[in-house]
Amino acid sequence: AALAVNIVSLVAEERTLKGSYIGTCVPSRDIPRYVALYRDGRLPVDRLMSGVIALDDINEGFDRLDRGEVVRLVVKP
């Protein structure tokens, strides 16, 4: 796939473009580990989430992020 980027805007607005492909996650290895850490109380997922919103409310979610009302929202379909 191709991506068109306005390089002047990227540089002038000091933006960052970063890509990744699944990161360094190996789902078959990492997800069970994360679940175990969560169950043991060593991965405070609940404290990392500001809330849960529906996909239909995504624009309001971004507005709330922009206003600094929330840090991390989980979006569910």
N, CA, C, O and CB atoms as a CASP TS submission, in Angstrom:
PFRMAT TS
TARGET T0000
AUTHOR 0000-0000-0000
METHOD Language model
MODEL 1
PARENT N/A
ATOM      1  N   ALA     1       0.842  -1.182   0.000  1.00  0.00           N
ATOM      2  CA  ALA     1       0.000   0.000   0.000  1.00  0.00           C
ATOM      3  C   ALA     1       0.881   1.237   0.000  1.00  0.00           C
ATOM      4  O   ALA     1       2.022   1.205   0.462  1.00  0.00           O
ATOM      5  CB  ALA     1      -0.954   0.003   1.214  1.00  0.00           C
ATOM      6  N   ALA     2       0.344   2.312  -0.517  1.00  0.00           N
ATOM      7  CA  ALA     2       1.071   3.572  -0.586  1.00  0.00           C
ATOM      8  C   ALA     2       0.432   4.581   0.359  1.00  0.00           C
ATOM      9  O   ALA     2      -0.754   4.493   0.675  1.00  0.00           O
ATOM     10  CB  ALA     2       1.094   4.117  -2.032  1.00  0.00           C
ATOM     11  N   LEU     3       1.235   5.538   0.801  1.00  0.00           N
ATOM     12  CA  LEU     3       0.762   6.585   1.698  1.00  0.00           C
ATOM     13  C   LEU     3       1.278   7.915   1.184  1.00  0.00           C
ATOM     14  O   LEU     3       2.481   8.091   0.988  1.00  0.00           O
ATOM     15  CB  LEU     3       1.222   6.333   3.167  1.00  0.00           C
ATOM     16  N   ALA     4       0.364   8.850   0.965  1.00  0.00           N
ATOM     17  CA  ALA     4       0.762  10.192   0.552  1.00  0.00           C
ATOM     18  C   ALA     4       0.944  11.040   1.805  1.00  0.00           C
ATOM     19  O   ALA     4       0.049  11.112   2.647  1.00  0.00           O
ATOM     20  CB  ALA     4      -0.293  10.829  -0.413  1.00  0.00           C
ATOM     21  N   VAL     5       2.098  11.678   1.925  1.00  0.00           N
ATOM     22  CA  VAL     5       2.398  12.482   3.107  1.00  0.00           C
ATOM     23  C   VAL     5       2.831  13.873   2.662  1.00  0.00           C
ATOM     24  O   VAL     5       3.676  14.016   1.778  1.00  0.00           O
ATOM     25  CB  VAL     5       3.500  11.811   3.979  1.00  0.00           C
ATOM     26  N   ASN     6       2.249  14.894   3.277  1.00  0.00           N
ATOM     27  CA  ASN     6       2.664  16.267   3.029  1.00  0.00           C
ATOM     28  C   ASN     6       3.910  16.516   3.872  1.00  0.00           C
ATOM     29  O   ASN     6       3.807  16.780   5.070  1.00  0.00           O
ATOM     30  CB  ASN     6       1.516  17.296   3.369  1.00  0.00           C
ATOM     31  N   ILE     7       5.071  16.433   3.261  1.00  0.00           N
ATOM     32  CA  ILE     7       6.333  16.507   3.984  1.00  0.00           C
ATOM     33  C   ILE     7       6.543  17.879   4.620  1.00  0.00           C
ATOM     34  O   ILE     7       7.137  17.971   5.694  1.00  0.00           O
ATOM     35  CB  ILE     7       7.488  16.188   3.051  1.00  0.00           C
ATOM     36  N   VAL     8       6.067  18.943   3.979  1.00  0.00           N
ATOM     37  CA  VAL     8       6.209  20.287   4.550  1.00  0.00           C
ATOM     38  C   VAL     8       5.438  20.370   5.865  1.00  0.00           C
ATOM     39  O   VAL     8       5.958  20.872   6.861  1.00  0.00           O
ATOM     40  CB  VAL     8       5.705  21.371   3.552  1.00  0.00           C
ATOM     41  N   SER     9       4.209  19.883   5.869  1.00  0.00           N
ATOM     42  CA  SER     9       3.396  19.876   7.089  1.00  0.00           C
ATOM     43  C   SER     9       4.031  18.988   8.154  1.00  0.00           C
ATOM     44  O   SER     9       4.047  19.337   9.334  1.00  0.00           O
ATOM     45  CB  SER     9       1.963  19.396   6.783  1.00  0.00           C
ATOM     46  N   LEU    10       4.548  17.852   7.735  1.00  0.00           N
ATOM     47  CA  LEU    10       5.183  16.921   8.669  1.00  0.00           C
ATOM     48  C   LEU    10       6.349  17.593   9.396  1.00  0.00           C
ATOM     49  O   LEU    10       6.478  17.480  10.615  1.00  0.00           O
ATOM     50  CB  LEU    10       5.673  15.665   7.925  1.00  0.00           C
ATOM     51  N   VAL    11       7.183  18.281   8.648  1.00  0.00           N
ATOM     52  CA  VAL    11       8.359  18.931   9.230  1.00  0.00           C
ATOM     53  C   VAL    11       7.975  20.213   9.970  1.00  0.00           C
ATOM     54  O   VAL    11       8.412  20.427  11.100  1.00  0.00           O
ATOM     55  CB  VAL    11       9.389  19.245   8.137  1.00  0.00           C
ATOM     56  N   ALA    12       7.165  21.062   9.345  1.00  0.00           N
ATOM     57  CA  ALA    12       6.821  22.356   9.941  1.00  0.00           C
ATOM     58  C   ALA    12       6.050  22.198  11.247  1.00  0.00           C
ATOM     59  O   ALA    12       6.220  23.000  12.165  1.00  0.00           O
ATOM     60  CB  ALA    12       6.002  23.181   8.960  1.00  0.00           C
ATOM     61  N   GLU    13       5.212  21.180  11.339  1.00  0.00           N
ATOM     62  CA  GLU    13       4.410  20.959  12.546  1.00  0.00           C
ATOM     63  C   GLU    13       5.082  19.987  13.513  1.00  0.00           C
ATOM     64  O   GLU    13       4.495  19.583  14.517  1.00  0.00           O
ATOM     65  CB  GLU    13       3.032  20.436  12.168  1.00  0.00           C
ATOM     66  N   GLU    14       6.328  19.618  13.191  1.00  0.00           N
ATOM     67  CA  GLU    14       7.121  18.723  14.037  1.00  0.00           C
ATOM     68  C   GLU    14       6.373  17.440  14.384  1.00  0.00           C
ATOM     69  O   GLU    14       6.383  16.986  15.528  1.00  0.00           O
ATOM     70  CB  GLU    14       7.524  19.436  15.313  1.00  0.00           C
ATOM     71  N   ARG    15       5.735  16.874  13.386  1.00  0.00           N
ATOM     72  CA  ARG    15       5.000  15.626  13.587  1.00  0.00           C
ATOM     73  C   ARG    15       5.933  14.436  13.401  1.00  0.00           C
ATOM     74  O   ARG    15       7.017  14.563  12.832  1.00  0.00           O
ATOM     75  CB  ARG    15       3.804  15.531  12.613  1.00  0.00           C
ATOM     76  N   THR    16       5.500  13.292  13.884  1.00  0.00           N
ATOM     77  CA  THR    16       6.275  12.068  13.757  1.00  0.00           C
ATOM     78  C   THR    16       5.428  11.019  13.065  1.00  0.00           C
ATOM     79  O   THR    16       4.255  10.847  13.395  1.00  0.00           O
ATOM     80  CB  THR    16       6.757  11.564  15.138  1.00  0.00           C
ATOM     81  N   LEU    17       6.005  10.329  12.124  1.00  0.00           N
ATOM     82  CA  LEU    17       5.341   9.227  11.443  1.00  0.00           C
ATOM     83  C   LEU    17       6.134   7.973  11.764  1.00  0.00           C
ATOM     84  O   LEU    17       7.315   7.868  11.433  1.00  0.00           O
ATOM     85  CB  LEU    17       5.239   9.470   9.889  1.00  0.00           C
ATOM     86  N   LYS    18       5.480   7.035  12.403  1.00  0.00           N
ATOM     87  CA  LYS    18       6.175   5.823  12.825  1.00  0.00           C
ATOM     88  C   LYS    18       5.334   4.626  12.427  1.00  0.00           C
ATOM     89  O   LYS    18       4.126   4.603  12.663  1.00  0.00           O
ATOM     90  CB  LYS    18       6.450   5.829  14.358  1.00  0.00           C
ATOM     91  N   GLY    19       5.953   3.654  11.839  1.00  0.00           N
ATOM     92  CA  GLY    19       5.235   2.456  11.434  1.00  0.00           C
ATOM     93  C   GLY    19       5.698   1.235  12.200  1.00  0.00           C
ATOM     94  O   GLY    19       6.812   1.186  12.723  1.00  0.00           O
ATOM     95  N   SER    20       4.834   0.269  12.252  1.00  0.00           N
ATOM     96  CA  SER    20       5.199  -1.007  12.862  1.00  0.00           C
ATOM     97  C   SER    20       4.309  -2.094  12.283  1.00  0.00           C
ATOM     98  O   SER    20       3.228  -1.815  11.765  1.00  0.00           O
ATOM     99  CB  SER    20       5.072  -0.951  14.414  1.00  0.00           C
ATOM    100  N   TYR    21       4.756  -3.293  12.374  1.00  0.00           N
ATOM    101  CA  TYR    21       3.973  -4.438  11.925  1.00  0.00           C
ATOM    102  C   TYR    21       3.877  -5.396  13.092  1.00  0.00           C
ATOM    103  O   TYR    21       4.783  -6.194  13.329  1.00  0.00           O
ATOM    104  CB  TYR    21       4.609  -5.128  10.666  1.00  0.00           C
ATOM    105  N   ILE    22       2.791  -5.315  13.808  1.00  0.00           N
ATOM    106  CA  ILE    22       2.516  -6.142  14.971  1.00  0.00           C
ATOM    107  C   ILE    22       3.539  -5.887  16.085  1.00  0.00           C
ATOM    108  O   ILE    22       3.562  -6.621  17.072  1.00  0.00           O
ATOM    109  CB  ILE    22       2.518  -7.621  14.577  1.00  0.00           C
ATOM    110  N   GLY    23       4.368  -4.878  15.945  1.00  0.00           N
ATOM    111  CA  GLY    23       5.359  -4.583  16.978  1.00  0.00           C
ATOM    112  C   GLY    23       6.251  -5.782  17.220  1.00  0.00           C
ATOM    113  O   GLY    23       6.629  -6.486  16.284  1.00  0.00           O
ATOM    114  N   THR    24       6.578  -6.005  18.451  1.00  0.00           N
ATOM    115  CA  THR    24       7.390  -7.166  18.792  1.00  0.00           C
ATOM    116  C   THR    24       6.545  -8.224  19.478  1.00  0.00           C
ATOM    117  O   THR    24       7.071  -9.147  20.100  1.00  0.00           O
ATOM    118  CB  THR    24       8.562  -6.761  19.688  1.00  0.00           C
ATOM    119  N   CYS    25       5.250  -8.087  19.363  1.00  0.00           N
ATOM    120  CA  CYS    25       4.328  -9.013  20.027  1.00  0.00           C
ATOM    121  C   CYS    25       4.259 -10.347  19.286  1.00  0.00           C
ATOM    122  O   CYS    25       4.138 -10.391  18.062  1.00  0.00           O
ATOM    123  CB  CYS    25       2.926  -8.393  20.124  1.00  0.00           C
ATOM    124  N   VAL    26       4.337 -11.410  20.043  1.00  0.00           N
ATOM    125  CA  VAL    26       4.068 -12.758  19.539  1.00  0.00           C
ATOM    126  C   VAL    26       2.816 -13.202  20.289  1.00  0.00           C
ATOM    127  O   VAL    26       2.912 -13.687  21.417  1.00  0.00           O
ATOM    128  CB  VAL    26       5.311 -13.768  19.762  1.00  0.00           C
ATOM    129  N   PRO    27       1.632 -13.042  19.672  1.00  0.00           N
ATOM    130  CA  PRO    27       0.381 -13.265  20.390  1.00  0.00           C
ATOM    131  C   PRO    27       0.292 -14.594  21.137  1.00  0.00           C
ATOM    132  O   PRO    27      -0.181 -14.625  22.273  1.00  0.00           O
ATOM    133  CB  PRO    27      -0.740 -13.181  19.437  1.00  0.00           C
ATOM    134  N   SER    28       0.731 -15.677  20.529  1.00  0.00           N
ATOM    135  CA  SER    28       0.623 -16.984  21.189  1.00  0.00           C
ATOM    136  C   SER    28       1.465 -17.050  22.461  1.00  0.00           C
ATOM    137  O   SER    28       1.159 -17.822  23.370  1.00  0.00           O
ATOM    138  CB  SER    28       1.052 -18.096  20.231  1.00  0.00           C
ATOM    139  N   ARG    29       2.504 -16.257  22.527  1.00  0.00           N
ATOM    140  CA  ARG    29       3.358 -16.213  23.711  1.00  0.00           C
ATOM    141  C   ARG    29       2.930 -15.112  24.678  1.00  0.00           C
ATOM    142  O   ARG    29       2.852 -15.328  25.888  1.00  0.00           O
ATOM    143  CB  ARG    29       4.810 -16.006  23.301  1.00  0.00           C
ATOM    144  N   ASP    30       2.652 -13.927  24.127  1.00  0.00           N
ATOM    145  CA  ASP    30       2.471 -12.751  24.969  1.00  0.00           C
ATOM    146  C   ASP    30       1.089 -12.619  25.602  1.00  0.00           C
ATOM    147  O   ASP    30       0.987 -12.220  26.762  1.00  0.00           O
ATOM    148  CB  ASP    30       2.745 -11.543  24.171  1.00  0.00           C
ATOM    149  N   ILE    31       0.029 -12.943  24.871  1.00  0.00           N
ATOM    150  CA  ILE    31      -1.316 -12.763  25.427  1.00  0.00           C
ATOM    151  C   ILE    31      -1.532 -13.619  26.670  1.00  0.00           C
ATOM    152  O   ILE    31      -2.030 -13.097  27.667  1.00  0.00           O
ATOM    153  CB  ILE    31      -2.371 -13.103  24.377  1.00  0.00           C
ATOM    154  N   PRO    32      -1.181 -14.917  26.663  1.00  0.00           N
ATOM    155  CA  PRO    32      -1.327 -15.683  27.910  1.00  0.00           C
ATOM    156  C   PRO    32      -0.506 -15.089  29.063  1.00  0.00           C
ATOM    157  O   PRO    32      -0.937 -15.119  30.216  1.00  0.00           O
ATOM    158  CB  PRO    32      -0.908 -17.135  27.678  1.00  0.00           C
ATOM    159  N   ARG    33       0.655 -14.562  28.752  1.00  0.00           N
ATOM    160  CA  ARG    33       1.485 -13.937  29.791  1.00  0.00           C
ATOM    161  C   ARG    33       0.804 -12.698  30.354  1.00  0.00           C
ATOM    162  O   ARG    33       0.778 -12.503  31.569  1.00  0.00           O
ATOM    163  CB  ARG    33       2.871 -13.566  29.230  1.00  0.00           C
ATOM    164  N   TYR    34       0.250 -11.855  29.476  1.00  0.00           N
ATOM    165  CA  TYR    34      -0.444 -10.647  29.935  1.00  0.00           C
ATOM    166  C   TYR    34      -1.659 -11.000  30.787  1.00  0.00           C
ATOM    167  O   TYR    34      -1.917 -10.350  31.800  1.00  0.00           O
ATOM    168  CB  TYR    34      -0.876  -9.791  28.736  1.00  0.00           C
ATOM    169  N   VAL    35      -2.396 -12.014  30.387  1.00  0.00           N
ATOM    170  CA  VAL    35      -3.561 -12.453  31.162  1.00  0.00           C
ATOM    171  C   VAL    35      -3.122 -12.921  32.547  1.00  0.00           C
ATOM    172  O   VAL    35      -3.747 -12.573  33.550  1.00  0.00           O
ATOM    173  CB  VAL    35      -4.317 -13.589  30.424  1.00  0.00           C
ATOM    174  N   ALA    36      -2.054 -13.704  32.602  1.00  0.00           N
ATOM    175  CA  ALA    36      -1.553 -14.197  33.891  1.00  0.00           C
ATOM    176  C   ALA    36      -1.090 -13.037  34.775  1.00  0.00           C
ATOM    177  O   ALA    36      -1.378 -13.019  35.972  1.00  0.00           O
ATOM    178  CB  ALA    36      -0.393 -15.195  33.673  1.00  0.00           C
ATOM    179  N   LEU    37      -0.385 -12.081  34.201  1.00  0.00           N
ATOM    180  CA  LEU    37       0.057 -10.917  34.969  1.00  0.00           C
ATOM    181  C   LEU    37      -1.135 -10.129  35.499  1.00  0.00           C
ATOM    182  O   LEU    37      -1.120  -9.665  36.639  1.00  0.00           O
ATOM    183  CB  LEU    37       0.945 -10.011  34.107  1.00  0.00           C
ATOM    184  N   TYR    38      -2.170  -9.979  34.670  1.00  0.00           N
ATOM    185  CA  TYR    38      -3.377  -9.265  35.093  1.00  0.00           C
ATOM    186  C   TYR    38      -4.062 -10.005  36.236  1.00  0.00           C
ATOM    187  O   TYR    38      -4.431  -9.400  37.243  1.00  0.00           O
ATOM    188  CB  TYR    38      -4.351  -9.095  33.910  1.00  0.00           C
ATOM    189  N   ARG    39      -4.227 -11.302  36.077  1.00  0.00           N
ATOM    190  CA  ARG    39      -4.893 -12.100  37.118  1.00  0.00           C
ATOM    191  C   ARG    39      -4.113 -12.094  38.428  1.00  0.00           C
ATOM    192  O   ARG    39      -4.708 -12.159  39.504  1.00  0.00           O
ATOM    193  CB  ARG    39      -5.080 -13.539  36.640  1.00  0.00           C
ATOM    194  N   ASP    40      -2.794 -12.015  38.344  1.00  0.00           N
ATOM    195  CA  ASP    40      -1.953 -11.972  39.547  1.00  0.00           C
ATOM    196  C   ASP    40      -1.890 -10.574  40.163  1.00  0.00           C
ATOM    197  O   ASP    40      -1.260 -10.374  41.202  1.00  0.00           O
ATOM    198  CB  ASP    40      -0.545 -12.445  39.213  1.00  0.00           C
ATOM    199  N   GLY    41      -2.547  -9.610  39.515  1.00  0.00           N
ATOM    200  CA  GLY    41      -2.533  -8.244  40.026  1.00  0.00           C
ATOM    201  C   GLY    41      -1.264  -7.484  39.719  1.00  0.00           C
ATOM    202  O   GLY    41      -1.002  -6.440  40.315  1.00  0.00           O
ATOM    203  N   ARG    42      -0.470  -7.999  38.790  1.00  0.00           N
ATOM    204  CA  ARG    42       0.811  -7.362  38.462  1.00  0.00           C
ATOM    205  C   ARG    42       0.744  -6.502  37.206  1.00  0.00           C
ATOM    206  O   ARG    42       1.720  -5.834  36.865  1.00  0.00           O
ATOM    207  CB  ARG    42       1.876  -8.415  38.287  1.00  0.00           C
ATOM    208  N   LEU    43      -0.393  -6.510  36.514  1.00  0.00           N
ATOM    209  CA  LEU    43      -0.594  -5.675  35.329  1.00  0.00           C
ATOM    210  C   LEU    43      -1.892  -4.896  35.549  1.00  0.00           C
ATOM    211  O   LEU    43      -2.979  -5.425  35.316  1.00  0.00           O
ATOM    212  CB  LEU    43      -0.651  -6.545  33.998  1.00  0.00           C
ATOM    213  N   PRO    44      -1.785  -3.643  35.994  1.00  0.00           N
ATOM    214  CA  PRO    44      -2.964  -2.876  36.407  1.00  0.00           C
ATOM    215  C   PRO    44      -3.750  -2.285  35.235  1.00  0.00           C
ATOM    216  O   PRO    44      -3.858  -1.066  35.099  1.00  0.00           O
ATOM    217  CB  PRO    44      -2.543  -1.765  37.331  1.00  0.00           C
ATOM    218  N   VAL    45      -4.289  -3.152  34.403  1.00  0.00           N
ATOM    219  CA  VAL    45      -5.002  -2.705  33.206  1.00  0.00           C
ATOM    220  C   VAL    45      -6.127  -1.740  33.564  1.00  0.00           C
ATOM    221  O   VAL    45      -6.321  -0.735  32.881  1.00  0.00           O
ATOM    222  CB  VAL    45      -5.565  -3.907  32.439  1.00  0.00           C
ATOM    223  N   ASP    46      -6.867  -2.036  34.625  1.00  0.00           N
ATOM    224  CA  ASP    46      -7.996  -1.185  35.002  1.00  0.00           C
ATOM    225  C   ASP    46      -7.556   0.251  35.297  1.00  0.00           C
ATOM    226  O   ASP    46      -8.282   1.196  34.985  1.00  0.00           O
ATOM    227  CB  ASP    46      -8.706  -1.768  36.219  1.00  0.00           C
ATOM    228  N   ARG    47      -6.390   0.418  35.887  1.00  0.00           N
ATOM    229  CA  ARG    47      -5.888   1.764  36.188  1.00  0.00           C
ATOM    230  C   ARG    47      -5.377   2.479  34.940  1.00  0.00           C
ATOM    231  O   ARG    47      -5.277   3.706  34.926  1.00  0.00           O
ATOM    232  CB  ARG    47      -4.773   1.686  37.226  1.00  0.00           C
ATOM    233  N   LEU    48      -5.057   1.725  33.898  1.00  0.00           N
ATOM    234  CA  LEU    48      -4.539   2.329  32.673  1.00  0.00           C
ATOM    235  C   LEU    48      -5.647   2.834  31.760  1.00  0.00           C
ATOM    236  O   LEU    48      -5.394   3.638  30.862  1.00  0.00           O
ATOM    237  CB  LEU    48      -3.685   1.332  31.929  1.00  0.00           C
ATOM    238  N   MET    49      -6.878   2.368  31.982  1.00  0.00           N
ATOM    239  CA  MET    49      -8.009   2.744  31.132  1.00  0.00           C
ATOM    240  C   MET    49      -8.790   3.885  31.773  1.00  0.00           C
ATOM    241  O   MET    49      -9.049   3.879  32.977  1.00  0.00           O
ATOM    242  CB  MET    49      -8.936   1.532  30.884  1.00  0.00           C
ATOM    243  N   SER    50      -9.159   4.858  30.954  1.00  0.00           N
ATOM    244  CA  SER    50     -10.002   5.948  31.432  1.00  0.00           C
ATOM    245  C   SER    50     -11.474   5.611  31.263  1.00  0.00           C
ATOM    246  O   SER    50     -12.327   6.190  31.936  1.00  0.00           O
ATOM    247  CB  SER    50      -9.673   7.242  30.694  1.00  0.00           C
ATOM    248  N   GLY    51     -11.774   4.683  30.373  1.00  0.00           N
ATOM    249  CA  GLY    51     -13.166   4.330  30.140  1.00  0.00           C
ATOM    250  C   GLY    51     -13.331   3.481  28.904  1.00  0.00           C
ATOM    251  O   GLY    51     -12.370   3.156  28.208  1.00  0.00           O
ATOM    252  N   VAL    52     -14.583   3.130  28.650  1.00  0.00           N
ATOM    253  CA  VAL    52     -14.951   2.319  27.492  1.00  0.00           C
ATOM    254  C   VAL    52     -16.017   3.084  26.725  1.00  0.00           C
ATOM    255  O   VAL    52     -16.968   3.596  27.315  1.00  0.00           O
ATOM    256  CB  VAL    52     -15.462   0.889  27.917  1.00  0.00           C
ATOM    257  N   ILE    53     -15.858   3.160  25.403  1.00  0.00           N
ATOM    258  CA  ILE    53     -16.854   3.827  24.572  1.00  0.00           C
ATOM    259  C   ILE    53     -17.228   2.924  23.409  1.00  0.00           C
ATOM    260  O   ILE    53     -16.477   2.023  23.034  1.00  0.00           O
ATOM    261  CB  ILE    53     -16.329   5.190  24.060  1.00  0.00           C
ATOM    262  N   ALA    54     -18.392   3.179  22.849  1.00  0.00           N
ATOM    263  CA  ALA    54     -18.842   2.453  21.662  1.00  0.00           C
ATOM    264  C   ALA    54     -18.178   3.057  20.427  1.00  0.00           C
ATOM    265  O   ALA    54     -17.831   4.238  20.408  1.00  0.00           O
ATOM    266  CB  ALA    54     -20.397   2.499  21.533  1.00  0.00           C
ATOM    267  N   LEU    55     -18.008   2.239  19.412  1.00  0.00           N
ATOM    268  CA  LEU    55     -17.402   2.704  18.166  1.00  0.00           C
ATOM    269  C   LEU    55     -18.175   3.892  17.592  1.00  0.00           C
ATOM    270  O   LEU    55     -17.578   4.800  17.014  1.00  0.00           O
ATOM    271  CB  LEU    55     -17.347   1.562  17.139  1.00  0.00           C
ATOM    272  N   ASP    56     -19.490   3.887  17.750  1.00  0.00           N
ATOM    273  CA  ASP    56     -20.306   4.998  17.245  1.00  0.00           C
ATOM    274  C   ASP    56     -19.976   6.326  17.936  1.00  0.00           C
ATOM    275  O   ASP    56     -20.284   7.392  17.404  1.00  0.00           O
ATOM    276  CB  ASP    56     -21.786   4.680  17.429  1.00  0.00           C
ATOM    277  N   ASP    57     -19.355   6.267  19.109  1.00  0.00           N
ATOM    278  CA  ASP    57     -19.018   7.474  19.871  1.00  0.00           C
ATOM    279  C   ASP    57     -17.550   7.869  19.723  1.00  0.00           C
ATOM    280  O   ASP    57     -17.025   8.625  20.541  1.00  0.00           O
ATOM    281  CB  ASP    57     -19.341   7.265  21.340  1.00  0.00           C
ATOM    282  N   ILE    58     -16.890   7.366  18.692  1.00  0.00           N
ATOM    283  CA  ILE    58     -15.455   7.572  18.530  1.00  0.00           C
ATOM    284  C   ILE    58     -15.080   9.052  18.426  1.00  0.00           C
ATOM    285  O   ILE    58     -14.057   9.470  18.968  1.00  0.00           O
ATOM    286  CB  ILE    58     -14.968   6.837  17.300  1.00  0.00           C
ATOM    287  N   ASN    59     -15.901   9.847  17.734  1.00  0.00           N
ATOM    288  CA  ASN    59     -15.575  11.273  17.596  1.00  0.00           C
ATOM    289  C   ASN    59     -15.610  11.979  18.947  1.00  0.00           C
ATOM    290  O   ASN    59     -14.731  12.789  19.243  1.00  0.00           O
ATOM    291  CB  ASN    59     -16.550  11.954  16.624  1.00  0.00           C
ATOM    292  N   GLU    60     -16.606  11.684  19.762  1.00  0.00           N
ATOM    293  CA  GLU    60     -16.665  12.256  21.111  1.00  0.00           C
ATOM    294  C   GLU    60     -15.470  11.775  21.938  1.00  0.00           C
ATOM    295  O   GLU    60     -14.925  12.528  22.744  1.00  0.00           O
ATOM    296  CB  GLU    60     -17.998  11.873  21.812  1.00  0.00           C
ATOM    297  N   GLY    61     -15.068  10.524  21.735  1.00  0.00           N
ATOM    298  CA  GLY    61     -13.898  10.005  22.439  1.00  0.00           C
ATOM    299  C   GLY    61     -12.644  10.798  22.111  1.00  0.00           C
ATOM    300  O   GLY    61     -11.863  11.130  23.002  1.00  0.00           O
ATOM    301  N   PHE    62     -12.450  11.102  20.830  1.00  0.00           N
ATOM    302  CA  PHE    62     -11.290  11.908  20.437  1.00  0.00           C
ATOM    303  C   PHE    62     -11.389  13.321  21.006  1.00  0.00           C
ATOM    304  O   PHE    62     -10.383  13.905  21.409  1.00  0.00           O
ATOM    305  CB  PHE    62     -11.169  11.964  18.906  1.00  0.00           C
ATOM    306  N   ASP    63     -12.604  13.868  21.038  1.00  0.00           N
ATOM    307  CA  ASP    63     -12.785  15.195  21.638  1.00  0.00           C
ATOM    308  C   ASP    63     -12.406  15.174  23.118  1.00  0.00           C
ATOM    309  O   ASP    63     -11.756  16.100  23.603  1.00  0.00           O
ATOM    310  CB  ASP    63     -14.245  15.673  21.469  1.00  0.00           C
ATOM    311  N   ARG    64     -12.802  14.135  23.831  1.00  0.00           N
ATOM    312  CA  ARG    64     -12.471  14.010  25.252  1.00  0.00           C
ATOM    313  C   ARG    64     -10.955  13.881  25.451  1.00  0.00           C
ATOM    314  O   ARG    64     -10.392  14.449  26.386  1.00  0.00           O
ATOM    315  CB  ARG    64     -13.195  12.792  25.865  1.00  0.00           C
ATOM    316  N   LEU    65     -10.301  13.122  24.553  1.00  0.00           N
ATOM    317  CA  LEU    65      -8.837  13.023  24.612  1.00  0.00           C
ATOM    318  C   LEU    65      -8.204  14.393  24.393  1.00  0.00           C
ATOM    319  O   LEU    65      -7.281  14.784  25.107  1.00  0.00           O
ATOM    320  CB  LEU    65      -8.313  12.019  23.559  1.00  0.00           C
ATOM    321  N   ASP    66      -8.713  15.114  23.399  1.00  0.00           N
ATOM    322  CA  ASP    66      -8.179  16.432  23.067  1.00  0.00           C
ATOM    323  C   ASP    66      -8.339  17.417  24.224  1.00  0.00           C
ATOM    324  O   ASP    66      -7.465  18.250  24.462  1.00  0.00           O
ATOM    325  CB  ASP    66      -8.867  16.978  21.824  1.00  0.00           C
ATOM    326  N   ARG    67      -9.458  17.317  24.941  1.00  0.00           N
ATOM    327  CA  ARG    67      -9.706  18.211  26.083  1.00  0.00           C
ATOM    328  C   ARG    67      -8.948  17.773  27.339  1.00  0.00           C
ATOM    329  O   ARG    67      -8.960  18.478  28.348  1.00  0.00           O
ATOM    330  CB  ARG    67     -11.202  18.269  26.384  1.00  0.00           C
ATOM    331  N   GLY    68      -8.295  16.620  27.279  1.00  0.00           N
ATOM    332  CA  GLY    68      -7.541  16.130  28.424  1.00  0.00           C
ATOM    333  C   GLY    68      -8.400  15.493  29.500  1.00  0.00           C
ATOM    334  O   GLY    68      -7.952  15.325  30.634  1.00  0.00           O
ATOM    335  N   GLU    69      -9.624  15.137  29.157  1.00  0.00           N
ATOM    336  CA  GLU    69     -10.534  14.527  30.130  1.00  0.00           C
ATOM    337  C   GLU    69     -10.210  13.058  30.377  1.00  0.00           C
ATOM    338  O   GLU    69     -10.502  12.521  31.445  1.00  0.00           O
ATOM    339  CB  GLU    69     -11.972  14.660  29.655  1.00  0.00           C
ATOM    340  N   VAL    70      -9.611  12.417  29.394  1.00  0.00           N
ATOM    341  CA  VAL    70      -9.276  10.997  29.489  1.00  0.00           C
ATOM    342  C   VAL    70      -7.871  10.792  28.947  1.00  0.00           C
ATOM    343  O   VAL    70      -7.336  11.639  28.232  1.00  0.00           O
ATOM    344  CB  VAL    70     -10.304  10.119  28.714  1.00  0.00           C
ATOM    345  N   VAL    71      -7.280   9.649  29.300  1.00  0.00           N
ATOM    346  CA  VAL    71      -5.942   9.320  28.811  1.00  0.00           C
ATOM    347  C   VAL    71      -6.008   8.187  27.806  1.00  0.00           C
ATOM    348  O   VAL    71      -5.393   8.257  26.742  1.00  0.00           O
ATOM    349  CB  VAL    71      -5.016   8.944  29.973  1.00  0.00           C
ATOM    350  N   ARG    72      -6.752   7.145  28.139  1.00  0.00           N
ATOM    351  CA  ARG    72      -6.834   5.982  27.256  1.00  0.00           C
ATOM    352  C   ARG    72      -8.251   5.431  27.308  1.00  0.00           C
ATOM    353  O   ARG    72      -8.762   5.105  28.379  1.00  0.00           O
ATOM    354  CB  ARG    72      -5.796   4.888  27.659  1.00  0.00           C
ATOM    355  N   LEU    73      -8.877   5.331  26.151  1.00  0.00           N
ATOM    356  CA  LEU    73     -10.219   4.777  26.044  1.00  0.00           C
ATOM    357  C   LEU    73     -10.171   3.464  25.285  1.00  0.00           C
ATOM    358  O   LEU    73      -9.418   3.316  24.322  1.00  0.00           O
ATOM    359  CB  LEU    73     -11.171   5.770  25.352  1.00  0.00           C
ATOM    360  N   VAL    74     -10.969   2.525  25.721  1.00  0.00           N
ATOM    361  CA  VAL    74     -11.131   1.274  24.994  1.00  0.00           C
ATOM    362  C   VAL    74     -12.373   1.432  24.131  1.00  0.00           C
ATOM    363  O   VAL    74     -13.432   1.819  24.625  1.00  0.00           O
ATOM    364  CB  VAL    74     -11.247   0.032  25.969  1.00  0.00           C
ATOM    365  N   VAL    75     -12.244   1.133  22.845  1.00  0.00           N
ATOM    366  CA  VAL    75     -13.359   1.264  21.911  1.00  0.00           C
ATOM    367  C   VAL    75     -13.881  -0.122  21.600  1.00  0.00           C
ATOM    368  O   VAL    75     -13.127  -1.005  21.192  1.00  0.00           O
ATOM    369  CB  VAL    75     -12.933   2.005  20.609  1.00  0.00           C
ATOM    370  N   LYS    76     -15.185  -0.310  21.796  1.00  0.00           N
ATOM    371  CA  LYS    76     -15.771  -1.611  21.481  1.00  0.00           C
ATOM    372  C   LYS    76     -16.787  -1.437  20.365  1.00  0.00           C
ATOM    373  O   LYS    76     -17.453  -0.406  20.273  1.00  0.00           O
ATOM    374  CB  LYS    76     -16.433  -2.249  22.733  1.00  0.00           C
ATOM    375  N   PRO    77     -16.901  -2.453  19.516  1.00  0.00           N
ATOM    376  CA  PRO    77     -17.822  -2.357  18.372  1.00  0.00           C
ATOM    377  C   PRO    77     -19.272  -2.289  18.791  1.00  0.00           C
ATOM    378  O   PRO    77     -20.157  -2.205  17.940  1.00  0.00           O
ATOM    379  CB  PRO    77     -17.629  -3.529  17.452  1.00  0.00           C
TER
END
